[in-house]
């Protein structure tokens, strides 16, 4: 009889992230500090998660409200512009 060999799951090695807010006081996290807020937004306009950025829960809450306020005041875009055209997509119009 053949033995059944179970494969062990690969464990992900979690690297400790260094917070980009380490040297900034919490009072500096507001909608006016656009340069700081851009570090926490992906190129498509999404807010980066806490696991990626390495900030604490309280800092993530402050960041998300500041980003949302900055978007509402048009300091930050809701969605970044895409460089692709719709003509390559299925069902898109083709130029004659």
Protein Blocks (a to p, Z undefined) as FASTA:
>chain_A
ZZddddddddddddddddfklmpcfklmcfklmmlmmmmpcfkopacdfklnopafklmm
mmmmmmmmmmmnopacfbdcdfbdfklpghiacdZZ
